[in-house]
Amino acid sequence: MSRLAPEFEKRATDLMALYPQRRSALLPLLHVLQEQDGHLSNDGMEHVAELVGLMPAEVLSVASFYDMFHTEPVGRYLIGICTNIACMLEGAEELLHHAEQRLAVKHGATTPDGLFTLEEVECVAHCDKAPCAQVNYRYFGPLAEESFDALVDDLSAGRLKDEVPPHGTLIRVRREGGLRVHPQRIIEERAIVAGQIADRAAGEAAAKKALEEADAKRKSDEEAAKAEALGRADEGQDAESGAKAATPAGSADVEEKAGQKEKGS
Amino acid sequence: MAIATVPRIVTSRIGSYDDSHTIDRFLATGGYDGLRKALTMTPEQVQGEVLKSNLLGRGGAGFEAGKKWSMMRKAPTRYLVINGDESEPATFKDHMLVEGDPNQLVEGTIISAYAVQACQAFIYLRGEFALGLERVQQAVNDAYRNSALGEDIFGSGFSLDIVVQPGAGAYICGEETALLESLEGRRGMPRIKPPYFPAAMGLYGEPTIVNNVETMANMPWIVSNGSAAFAALGAGRSTGTRIFALSGHVNRPANYEVEMVKTTFRDLIYNEALGGGVRGGKELKCFVPGGASAPWFGPQHLDLPLGQDEVGHSNGVLPGGGGSMLGSGSIVVMDENTDVVRAAWRLARFFARESCGKCTPCREGTSWLDKVMKRIVDGHGSPGDLDLLRDVCDNIAPGLAFPYAMTTICFLGPSAAMPIMSALTMFPEEFERRVGAAPLRAPVGAGRMAP
């Protein structure tokens, strides 16, 4: 198998330009490679590694983690039958058994003509149409044995070739153009917004401070007036409290009693 | 029983038009109105609106979206990542949203990016959503064409790029730090915490907000109609409406957008306008309340309201108390004829397959659970296997209670124990019958459950 053809390499280069770091484009790039060959070839993965600046083994380590990447050739149509709980409750295991008989292969295997690969997959989020299947990630369901046979017949006869592209083709809608916003512009904008926020915060803080100062001044004025009024009336009491403070033994006694009370409660 | 009529917030177009995914229908039904309004406000005002609406994240954890935004570290480079890697078994709401109303998702994403002042947004969609990926890419192209994306959006001075990123089939990439790893072009393995929130350190080490697709779909409505209108729906901490994905043995399996808290599980499953009852008039045996990771519920839980805290604080079935969770909002109904041992095994195998292999209790434990469950299902189990199951579960999720204690970096490991422990606690006699009986090989088709 081969490296990326010029047309696919162009798409790969465009994709890498979308990310702040080109390694982020690795999964989309592997999808592009899978679109070209139907699976991930060693040569292809080496090419992808060159593009994103990784060792080929690193690319393989990523590719082998994800279920959708196939490092071995698969059929033109990858039929995945979900047997997770919602589908299982609707008879998915029986459907899978039927599919194995209809295609004359066990799940995980490819038909000799290379047309179909049968897979047992985990929940594909189509549970209201259970039991469901996906063919090259296009959804079908709910499926009974007859409707599954009809689906296989349609695929074999090429009647669904518009709805279901060959395995590997995932997204047929292309992004129109690269990034539209220059990173420099973003930084400038953020600076302006940060400045506005800081200005507003400073304004609010100044207003708050002015308000607090006014408040404090009013309070201190009031207190001064009050103290002046009280000062004249309580001159006698002041003298009395001064006398109390002069007898520390008495106050210590009071404190001790209070401590005992606390322990008791 | 009547269900209160409430506005449909995220499925207004999907429920009304066949061409709900087209830009023409979108523009004819108030498309970009929320975005235009948001751009007349300051970013903090938009954040304030979302905070006041008390919108809980719709991904599964139910964290307040506005609070998450406010935790964003103030750095010049910030990212917004939309989590559309919907892979929780029996969850199919985001699948519907990306295929049915992709423009609404893009609008919500732009509003959120403005609120958190992100410089670039990524919409990470599950790789299997081929049609969804095409439609969201089309919606992004249409947004650029209508100057809702790119430089100087609607003359506001705000600029943004959105990149649509396909995943490649890995359940674990729904975990936000694993998703970021995947978006950086690596194996999708969750990152070690702390830092707990990507808002502090996320994509490329920069502050990043990761929000769910349905959370984004709520944004245009919240901004257009105000937080008060949103908060008026629901009750307590669970405000607004939410999509519940109903599947399994019900007459009308589908996604239903209903008011939170004001609707109960019974309404959802039995109301004629919603689930329409258990198929074939059979009795309900049990149901999964919030995705495969949630402990199961029985008929005694039917009258619980569909609210985050109501379900979380309820008295669940697991030893040690604790309730269950609303999780991803997917409800799987099992009727009286269901083989619960087989159902629990199927979920155990799912977790064994999807464990990323980073933490030992999960990597070893999930495959162990799978193997023990499989031999019980096939009739080769021994009575000691039940204690072995409890022991392995206890090693992954110590205490076996919910919410669980953690021995792993992410929630996948302890989640694997939940369906098994639920089935084992609710229906011990079915397990005992299986392991006590003479070994018998189940022929293919013997586990048939379809009506």
Interface residues (C-beta under 8 A of the other chain):
Chain A: L18 Y19 P20 Q21 R23 S24 A25 L26 L27 P28 L30 H31 V52 S61 V62 F65 Y66 D67 M68 F69 T83 N84 I85 A86 M88 L89 E90 G91 E93 E94 H97 E122 C123 V124 A125 H126 C127 D128 A130 Q134 N136 Y137 R138 Y139 L170 I171 R172 V173 R174 R175 E176 G177 L179 R180 V181 H182 P183 R185 I186 I187 E189 R190 A191 I192 V193 A194 Q196 I197 R200
Chain B: T42 P43 E44 K74 P76 E86 S87 E88 P89 A90 T91 F92 D94 H95 Q117 C119 Q120 R126 G127 E128 F129 A130 L131 L133 E134 R135 Q137 Q138 V140 N141 Y144 R145 L149 G150 E151 G157 F158 S159 L160 D161 V163 V164 Q165 P166 G167 A168 G169 A170 Y171 S182 L183 E184 G185 R186 R187 G188 Y204 A245 L246 S247 G248 H249 P253 A254 N255 V288 A292 S330 V332 M334 T338 R342 A343 R346 L347 F350 R353 E354 C356 V444 G445 G447 R448 M449 A450
